[in-house]
Structures are given as C-alpha cells and as structure tokens.
Amino acid sequence: MLDHGGGILAASRRYGIPVNEWLDLSTGLNPQGWPVPALPASCWQRLPEEHDGLEAAAADYYGSDALLPVAGSQAAIQTLPLQRLTCRVGMLAASYAEHAHAWTRHGHRVERLEPEDIDAALPRLDVLLLVNPNNPTGTRFSAEQLRTWQAALAERGGWLIVDEAFMDCTPEASLAPHVGTPGLIVLRSLGKFFGLAGARVGFVFAWRELLERLREELGPWALAGPARMAAKLALLDTGWQTTARQRLAADGARLAELLAEHGLTPTGGTPLFQWLQRPDAQALHEALAHQGILTRYFAAPQSVRFGLPGDGAGWSRLASALATLRV
C-alpha cells in the first residue's frame, strides 16, 4: 500500500519522540474539525439503514441528489477502475497517488500530464481524472474548463472524474450540482474540511446507472451506523460550516505568510495546506521531524506539504522551528 500523511506512530518510532509530543502537519485535515457529539446507543446496536437522513442532508449540502454514500473517497477510487474495460486515463503528474495506483493495478494505461498538456492529450484519453483543487500542488481548474473537457469526452463515451476532497472551502466551484448525465463523476469526502477522516465517509456523484453498479459492487452497509449519523449532523450544521470556511481562509493565508517570512515561499496551496517544491525538500522534512514536527514529504517532485497548526501553541512552535532552519 502507498504511504500517506498522518503516520505519527511510525514517526515516533523512527525519530524517538513520544507520540504526544508531535505537531502533526502532514495530513491537510482541518485541525479544528466538526465537534462530534455523543451519539445514541441505537446507532451502534442496529445495522445501518439507507435513507436515514444522510442522503437528504448530503443532497442539500452538495447541491445534487445523484449520490451514493461510500466509505471515504478511497472506496470509490478503488472501485471505479472496475467499471470500464482497459482504457487510457490521463491525470496530473503530481497528484493524489491512490488514483494512479488504482487504475494501473487494474490494467489501465495511465498517462501523466502537466496542466498545460491536457488539451492536446484529450483526444487520446478515455478518462480524464483530476483532483480539484489538486493535492498536493493546489492547482485549480475552473468549472467552465472542466465542463468543456467533460463534454468532449462524453461525445465518445469517455469520463471526467473530479476528486473534490478539498473543495468545501469554495463550494461555489464544485461540479457536483452538474452531475446527472453520463460521463461526469464527482467524489467528495468529509475527511478534510470537516476533519472527520476517521469516520471514513465520502460520496460519489454520478448518473444513476453507474451509482447502481457501484452500490452492487460495494455491497450492503458500506458505512457504519455511527459514521452515518455523525456525517448527517455535520452536513446539517451550516453555522459551523460558515465559521470554518472563514477561519480556514485566514489560517491558510497565515501559513503561507509564515513560511514566506522564513524563506519558504509556497509553490501552491489551498486554505487547508501549503505546498513547497524545492530541491532540499527531504532535508527540510527531516529537519522539522527531528524537532517533532511532521510534514508530508513527496519524492516526485521533490516537495513538502504543510498542514495547519490547530492552536496558538502549534503556530508558535512552527514559527520557532522555522527560525532555526538554514534555507
């Protein structure tokens, strides 16, 4: 399996620093996630049931009822390649690695692209798969551009898949409300913006026929009852969502400014993370790890992703650590 952020236990063993002494900036999750309340015993004691209010809450939040709840976007990432015969799939060279891994694993031909190469590559692609905003680079594509590419693909039975894991801070740019006709698939997750990665809740938006095929493939009880209830309540909490968007926008800008002050101007980013592409990325990652600060290191391209500190102490600790670096 591929490496991911959030490996505090492994980092603790590697660097000899106790787990509770780490500042984890490796995941890109909202460090002040939605506050999960105590859940009733019934959601633990009964088998999960569909249409318990989760689907309705999700339809209202995302702007489309053409959806299927899944155990995080990962469930969809692993299942979608099974729904096509061997084909050519285009995706960004630097992007969330699970996508390429899943399509390659099932025999599809993955073509790595730079954003400026997509137009020229489109005629030879069967599927274009983009993370928007992209993880880890922060690259964004406009809804107008994405719909143009989707229309061209759909004319010959092709798909546009858009992973919107980091879209919640800018919901007006989502393609979810445009889903319904064959050829457009949107993935969403409660892990990043809501900070509920452990609940493993996500949604696939697509045309009904594909959703039914995915539902049959994934089987019954794709989501645990407590996860369904927590997700429903989070999606209904519009007051928390508004406040979180405002705070994350400010914190994302603050992180970019802090890094720049110490000679580490970000190459790209979103409100939830900042990304630095630089030849000394591994040395930077290691230097911070030796101080108990975990970032996300990428070998190709050489880069580091910084998530947000969750409190004042975390911000102060990061600033102090950056001041010790020689860059």
N, C-alpha and C positions, 0 to 999 in steps of 0.2 A: 504494500500500500504506500501511497505517497505521503511525504511529510507535510504537516500543516502547522499553523501557529498554535499557541496555547499549550505547548509541551512543558509545563512548569515542573512536573515530576522528573522528567528526563533532564531538564536543565539543572535542577537541584543536585541530581546525582553527578552530572558532568562537571559542574563548577564548585561543588562542595558548599553551596549556600542553601540554608534551610528554606523550605517552601514558603513559609510565611514572611520571609524577608525579601521576596522578589517584587519588583514592579513590572507587571506583565503588559507590555505594549505590542504584543505580537499578533493579536487576532483581528483588529479592526472592528471589534464589538463596541457598542455603546457601554461605557463603563458605569453609567448610571441608568441601568436598564429598568424596564417597567416593573414596578413593585408587585410581585405576585402575592395575593392574599392567601389566607388559609382556605383550602378547598374542602368542600363537603366530602364526607366519607363515601357517599354513594358513587362518586366518580372513580374511586379506587375499587369498589366492590362489584360493579356491574361491567359487562362487556361494553365497549364503546359503541355508540349508535350514530349513524349519519343523520344529518338534518336536525341536530340538537341546538341549532342557533349559530353554529360556527360558520356554515356555508353562507348564511344570510349576512352575518357580520362581515365576512370576507368580501362578499359581493359589494356591499356598501362601501367598504374601505378602499377596495381596489378599482371599483367602477365597472365590474363585469361579473356576471353570474356563470360564465362559461369556465368553471373551475373544478379542480379536483384537489382535495387536501392530501398531502403526502408527507412522509417522514423526513422533512427537510428537503431542500432542493436536491440533495445528494441522491435521493430515491429516484427522482426524475432524470437526473444526469446519467445514472446507470441503466435506466430502462428505455429511454428514448432511442438509443442506437439499435435496439432490438426491433424497432418499428419500421425500419427501412432495409431493403436489400443493399448489398455493398455499394457504396457511393463515395463521392468526393466531398469532403467537408472543409470549408475554409474557416479559420479563426485567427485571432491575433497571435503573433509570435510570443508576446509576453502577456499571458492571461491566466485565469484560474486553471491550474493544471489538471484538475479532475475531468474537465470536458475532453481534452485531447486523449487522456488516458482511457476514458470510457469508449470513445468512438474507435480508437486504434485497437483496443482489446477485442472488439467485435468485428474486426476485419475491414473497417472503413479506411479510406485514404485521407489523412489529414494534411491539409496544406496550410503552412504558417504564413501569415501575411502581416504587413505593416498597414496602418490605416489608409495610407495614400495608395495602396495597391489593390484595394477591394474592387473598385470599379472595373479595372482591367481583368481581374480574376473572375468576376461574377459569371460570365458566360460558360465557364467550365466547371462551376460548382453546382452540386445538387442541394447542399445545405450550407447556409452561412450562419455561424454561431458566434454571437458577440455578447460579452459582458458589458453592461451599460448602466452606470459608469464602470469602466474597466478596472478589474482588480489584478495586479496592483498599481497600474500606471495612472489611473484616474481619467484616462481618455474618455471623452463623451461624444456620443453621436446624437444628432437631432432626430426628433420623431419624424420629421419630413424626409430626411435622408433614409432612415430605416424603412419607412413605408415605400419609398421608391424602390429600394433593393428587394423588399418583400414582394412587391407587385411583379417585378421582373422574374423572380424565382418561381412564383406561383403559376405563371403562364406555362411553365413546363414541368409542373408537379413538384417544384422544389420547396424547401422550407427556409424560413428565417426563424432562428431561435434566439431570444434575447433573455439573458440572465440578468434580472434587475435586483440582485441581492442588496445593492447599495443605493437603490432608487428612492427610498422612503423620505429622505430629506428634501427631495424635489419631485413630489408625486405628480405635478403637472406635466412632467416629461415622460411619464410612463406610457407604454403601448398597450397595457392591459385593457383599457376601455375599447380598443380597436380589434380585439380578438373576436373570432366567431367564424370567419370563412377559412377554408383550408389553406394552410401554408404559413400561418403565424402562430408561434408558440412563445409564451412568456412565462418565466419562472420567477417566483417571489419567495421570500423567506422571512421568518420572524427573528432570525438569529442576530442580525447586525443592528438595525435601528432599535428594535425592542430589547436587545440584549438577552434574548431567550434562546441562545444556542443549545443549551442543554435540553430544551423541550422537544427539539427536532420536529419543528412544524414548518411546512412550506406549502406552496400551491403551484399547480400547473394550470395555465390558462391556454385553451386551445379549442378547436372545433369539437363538437360532441362525439363524433365517431372516434377520434383519437383518444379523447378522455375515457371513453368506454373501454378501449383496448388497453390503456394504461391501468385502468381500475381492475380489469380482469388479471392483468399481469402481476399487479402488486398484491392482490388478494384482500380478504377481509381484515378489518381492524388495523389499517395502515397507521393510524395514530392512536396512542394510548388515551384513555378517558381523561386523566388529569391534564395532559397536554392539550386536548381539545378544549377543555373548559378554560384553562389559562389563556390560550390563544384567543378564544372568543371574547373574553373580558378585556384583553389588551387591545384588540381591534375596535372595541366599542368605546374605549377611553379617549375621546377626542381632545379633552382638555390636556391630558398628559402628552399626547402626540404634538399638539401645538407648542407647548413649552419645550419639549425635547428638540423639536426642529430649530427653534430659536437658539437654544443653548449649544447644540451641536455646530450650528453655523459659526457661532462666536468662538467655540473651542477649536474648531478646525482652523480658523484663521489665526488664532493664538498659537497653535502648534507650528504652523508654517512660519510665523514671525519669530518664534523662539529658535527654531532650527536655523533660520537665516542669520539671526544675530550671532550665531556661533560658527558661521562659515559653512553651513549645511543647507543651502537654499534648495527646497524641494524641486524635483523634476516634474511632479504632478501630484494629484491628491483629490480627496473628497472631504466633506465635513468629518468623516469618521477616521481618516488616515492620511498620512503624507508619505510620499514615495521619493527616494533619492537614488538615482542611478549614478554610480561613481566607481572608479577602478579599485578603490580601497574599501569597498562595501563590507567585505568579510572582516577586515581588520576593525572597522567601525563597530560592526555587530559584536565581535569578540571583546573589544574594549569595554563596551557597555555591559555585556554579560558578566564580565569579571567584577562589575560593580552591582550586580544583582538586578540589572535592567534588561529585560528580554525583548528584543525586536524580531522582526521577521526578515531573515536573510534569503535572497534569491541568487543562485549561481548564474543564471542566464535570463536576462542580462545581469551583470554584477550590480546588485541593488539591495537596499534596505527599506522596509516599510515600518513606519512608526504609527502606532495607535494612540489614542488619547489617554492621558492620566485621568483618574477618576475623582481626585480631590486635590485640595491645596498642597497637602504633603507630597503627593505624587508629582505635581508640577514643580515644586521646589527641588525635589530630588532629581528630576530630569535636568533642570537648569544647572544644578550643581555638577552633575556628571558631565554634561556637555562642556562646561567650563574647563574641565580637566583634559579634554581631548586636544590633540595637536593635528589639525587638519589643514 
